[in-house]
Amino acid sequence: MNVKKMLSTSALVCFFGATSSLAFAVDKIDADDFVDEASAKGIAEVESAKLALEKSTSTDVKSFAQKMITDHTSANMQLAGIASRKKLEVSDEAELATKAKKFVLEQRDGESFDEAYANNQVKAHEETIELFKELAAAHDEE
């Protein structure tokens, strides 16, 4: 699968997952855990996208990475505002597993980097969709 197709797939997975009915979530997550995990994931998105801007040889990957930086920086700021109003703390760093994935990405170059970055994006967005599904069960609209 080429990198452009993988990035498109990642974007579609994120879009359809976010717009699908979230009421079917079975597991519940509390607000503290959600804010911590979602903010860590947001930080990871920005960090890995910055790495993609630096290391990628593909204009498609660089364009996607810039979109991730823009979108996740905005989302991170919105989450921080909501967390502040609810007296919850946001994470100030990516989770350990994400740091390990970033380390692996740092060791790659060229097409190998692009493919690994695209694969990581698909997986990260699938995991984030699941996190939001869990939160939907909590019925806190904000």
C-alpha positions as CSV (number, residue, x, y, z in Angstrom):
1,M,0.0,0.0,0.0
2,N,1.5,3.4,-0.9
3,V,2.0,6.1,1.6
4,K,-0.6,8.5,0.1
5,K,-3.3,5.7,0.3
6,M,-2.3,4.9,3.9
7,L,-2.6,8.6,4.9
8,S,-5.9,8.9,3.2
9,T,-7.1,5.8,5.0
10,S,-6.0,7.2,8.3
11,A,-7.9,10.4,7.7
12,L,-11.0,8.5,6.7
13,V,-10.8,6.2,9.7
14,C,-10.5,9.2,12.0
15,F,-13.4,11.0,10.2
16,F,-15.8,8.1,10.1
17,G,-14.9,7.0,13.6
18,A,-15.5,10.5,15.0
19,T,-18.8,11.0,13.2
20,S,-20.2,7.5,13.8
21,S,-22.6,6.8,16.6
22,L,-20.6,6.9,19.8
23,A,-23.4,5.8,22.0
24,F,-22.5,2.1,21.6
25,A,-19.4,2.3,23.8
26,V,-19.4,-0.3,26.5
27,D,-16.5,0.7,28.6
28,K,-16.6,3.9,30.6
29,I,-13.7,6.1,31.2
30,D,-13.7,8.9,33.8
31,A,-12.9,12.5,32.9
32,D,-9.5,12.5,34.6
33,D,-8.3,9.5,32.6
34,F,-9.7,10.8,29.4
35,V,-8.1,14.2,29.6
36,D,-4.8,12.6,30.6
37,E,-4.8,10.1,27.7
38,A,-6.3,12.4,25.1
39,S,-3.8,15.2,25.9
40,A,-0.9,12.7,25.8
41,K,-2.1,11.4,22.4
42,G,-2.4,15.0,21.1
43,I,1.1,15.8,22.1
44,A,2.3,12.6,20.4
45,E,0.6,13.6,17.2
46,V,2.3,16.9,17.1
47,E,5.7,15.5,18.0
48,S,5.5,12.7,15.3
49,A,4.2,15.2,12.7
50,K,7.2,17.5,13.4
51,L,9.5,14.5,12.9
52,A,7.7,13.8,9.6
53,L,8.3,17.3,8.4
54,E,11.9,16.9,9.2
55,K,12.5,13.4,7.9
56,S,10.0,12.6,5.1
57,T,10.9,12.8,1.5
58,S,7.2,12.8,0.4
59,T,5.3,16.1,-0.2
60,D,2.1,14.2,0.6
61,V,3.5,13.0,4.0
62,K,4.8,16.5,4.8
63,S,1.4,18.1,3.9
64,F,-0.4,15.5,6.1
65,A,2.0,16.1,8.9
66,Q,1.5,19.9,8.8
67,K,-2.3,19.3,8.9
68,M,-1.8,17.1,12.0
69,I,0.3,19.8,13.7
70,T,-2.4,22.4,12.9
71,D,-5.4,20.3,13.9
72,H,-3.9,18.7,17.0
73,T,-2.4,21.9,18.3
74,S,-5.9,23.5,18.1
75,A,-7.5,20.4,19.6
76,N,-4.9,20.3,22.4
77,M,-5.7,24.0,23.2
78,Q,-9.4,23.3,23.3
79,L,-9.0,20.3,25.5
80,A,-6.7,22.3,27.9
81,G,-9.5,25.0,28.1
82,I,-12.2,22.4,29.0
83,A,-9.9,20.7,31.4
84,S,-9.1,24.0,33.1
85,R,-12.8,24.8,33.6
86,K,-13.4,21.3,35.0
87,K,-10.2,21.5,37.2
88,L,-8.6,18.6,35.4
89,E,-4.9,18.3,34.5
90,V,-3.7,17.7,31.0
91,S,-0.6,15.6,30.3
92,D,2.6,17.4,29.5
93,E,4.1,14.6,27.5
94,A,3.4,11.6,25.3
95,E,2.8,8.2,26.8
96,L,5.7,5.8,27.1
97,A,4.5,3.5,24.3
98,T,4.2,6.5,21.9
99,K,7.7,7.6,22.9
100,A,9.0,4.2,21.9
101,K,7.2,4.4,18.5
102,K,8.7,7.8,18.0
103,F,12.2,6.4,18.7
104,V,11.7,3.7,16.1
105,L,10.6,6.4,13.6
106,E,13.7,8.4,14.4
107,Q,15.8,5.5,13.2
108,R,14.2,5.4,9.7
109,D,14.7,7.5,6.6
110,G,13.1,8.0,3.2
111,E,10.4,5.7,2.1
112,S,10.9,3.5,5.2
113,F,10.2,6.5,7.4
114,D,7.1,7.5,5.3
115,E,5.6,4.0,5.5
116,A,6.2,3.6,9.2
117,Y,4.8,7.1,9.9
118,A,1.7,6.3,7.9
119,N,1.2,2.9,9.7
120,N,1.6,4.7,13.0
121,Q,-1.0,7.3,12.0
122,V,-3.6,4.7,11.2
123,K,-3.0,2.9,14.5
124,A,-3.0,6.1,16.6
125,H,-6.2,7.3,15.1
126,E,-7.9,4.0,15.6
127,E,-6.9,4.0,19.3
128,T,-8.0,7.6,19.7
129,I,-11.4,6.8,18.2
130,E,-11.8,4.0,20.8
131,L,-10.9,6.5,23.5
132,F,-13.6,8.9,22.4
133,K,-16.1,6.0,22.1
134,E,-15.4,5.2,25.8
135,L,-15.9,8.8,26.8
136,A,-19.2,9.1,24.9
137,A,-20.7,6.6,27.4
138,A,-20.0,9.1,30.2
139,H,-22.5,11.6,28.7
140,D,-20.4,14.7,29.4
141,E,-21.1,16.6,26.2
142,E,-18.2,19.0,26.7
